[in-house]
Amino acid sequence: MASERSDSSFDGNGEGADTAPLALKILVAGGFGVGKTTLVGAVSEIRPLRTEEQLSQVGESVDDTGGVAQKTTTTVAMDFGRITIRSGLSLYLFGTPGQDRFWFLWDELSQGALGAVVLADTRRLEDCFPAVDYFEHRRIPFVVAVNCFAGARNYGAHEVSQALDLDRGTPVVLCDARDRDSGKEVLIRLVEYAGRMHTARLLDSVG
């Protein structure tokens, strides 16, 4: 369910043609340990739902913890939060699990989503490829948000776009997943971009 409202009118800036409340479904995706749970928790105005479990010795053989050795928990189903962007516009945030063995959940979580945030860590940029491929193949609009970890190399947006071989026009933004205002700016950027993409596709289909 991408939205809940009395009519389906929607413009490219994420604003409706009337004042009816609008609720949009957004995914927060990316590799293991990239900050998805942190971002959802930082921006959510409600107590976020988390499905984290302690990492176990059994998982050590399948989970690549290189670069995130300090991480002790992992999301096994999803994170959920909500944020009001402005009066009448709320986002429902669904954080996806990062490990390959949980990807069967992605198809369920992506149903009805307006778009997605793909979080990136420049120390493990290759971990973004599966999420990027997933959303590109399903034509789900997304932005890449580079989570600026301490000690990570500072890449520019153009460098990240080239490294991930993104489609032309896919936004790349820098953020701090711990900071509410920074996370909110990422979400606003996504809503604006996804709104333009969906509007353009609608016009193409009726043209």
Phi, psi and omega in degrees: 000107182282330182205158175228114181196174184282338173217174188256008181293138187201130180256176188291350179260012180079016181247142179277165180284347175231192185256012179297142180301143181232129177239125184244143179263126182235137174262146173240112189234179180141181183286178181294128174075020185272347177116018182296311179297321179297315181296312180300316180294325183290323185265342187292135177270355173245165176296118186291145172277128179233145177236056182269142175230156178293138173296140182243166177296330179297322182283347182299332183282345183240342180259122178276107181259012178301127181088346178227043185298338181281351182288130183243351180230165178213147176282129183250353176223288178193164166253151179220134176209175180218142177220138175266117181282319175202175179302123179088359179229112179240150177244131171263120186257129179239109177275128183271152172291148187269334186282150182306320187292349179254008185290346177298341178282339186299319181298321178291315183292330184279349180299122177079009181283137174292319183186189185215152168256123174258108179282142182230145174240118185296343176284341182220050188299330181297339179293346179281337188305314180301317180293317178300313179299318182302309184285326177296315182293331180262005178055039174265118181300141179211158169242150174262123179249113181278112179281114189278084178288147176298133178087352179280151178294139180275107176260144172280163181301320181295320179297317180296317179300318179291317182297326181267359179053049183287151173299146181302133178095348178293120184292142171235124182231153175265145182206167169241107185298343180277344188259124185299314182297321179295315178296322179296321178298322177299315182293321177298317179300319179295313182300318179296314181294313181296323178299317178295319181295314181294322179295316180297320180293322179296316179295322178297321183290331181263352181279000000 
